[in-house]
Amino acid sequence: MAQQDERTPTARDHEVLSRQLGRPVRDVVEIGARCVCGNPLVAVTAPRLSNGIPFPTTYYLTHPVITSAVSRLEADGVMTEMTERLGRDADLAARYRAAHEAYLAAREEVGKRAGTGPVPEIAGVSAGGMPTRVKCLHVLVGHSLAAGSGVNPLGDEALQGIAEWWTADVCYCTGAWDTSGDPPSADLSRHTKTQGLSPEELERKRAGRRAEAQEKQ
């Protein structure tokens, strides 16, 4: 979790974020968490983008090493196991619901700072499946990194689960993204159907399109 004075994004932060994501970053209000070297780990994004699209994923996980590690965890079936536990563990379910409420409250504050105001299209809707299921660990990990330990119990668990590949006390930035040439500059604002999706959700959409293309061949 970054301290308040560390949260203000700089021009370099915007460049690094664009390189991490492979596209121009937009509407970043704060840096939610940083690597020990200072590079961004989580982008705090306005709840409504400058093109008018609602954006529910307030804490967007950006670092390629962490996103890859979380994808491995998802591939192991952890989300299904977590969702099943929510159905039988009342204490865990209550803490997860509290994380959902904390996410909504934080998004409201981010919206105030960004000047976007209320976004009724996503009112009451957090992200990642909260408060009743788990559908994207990237969202939960981003929340835990930005809000700190003890806020999102399943995000905290996921961070423990990726310790084999990423830990907060080590820098994994060298070679993690392309640093050659100019940062990405293509405007992707026309892709409105993918705005607000997590990296994992975007990959699932791409995989679906590839499968459809193969069927047509």
Secondary structure as UniProt FT lines:
FT   HELIX           4..7
FT   HELIX           11..21
FT   STRAND          28..34
FT   TURN            36..37
FT   STRAND          40..45
FT   TURN            50..51
FT   STRAND          59..61
FT   HELIX           64..75
FT   TURN            76..77
FT   HELIX           78..88
FT   HELIX           90..114
FT   HELIX           120..122
FT   TURN            123..124
FT   TURN            128..132
FT   HELIX           137..147
FT   TURN            149..150
FT   HELIX           153..161
FT   TURN            162..165
FT   TURN            168..169
FT   TURN            174..175
FT   TURN            189..190
FT   HELIX           192..194
FT   TURN            195..196
FT   HELIX           199..216
//
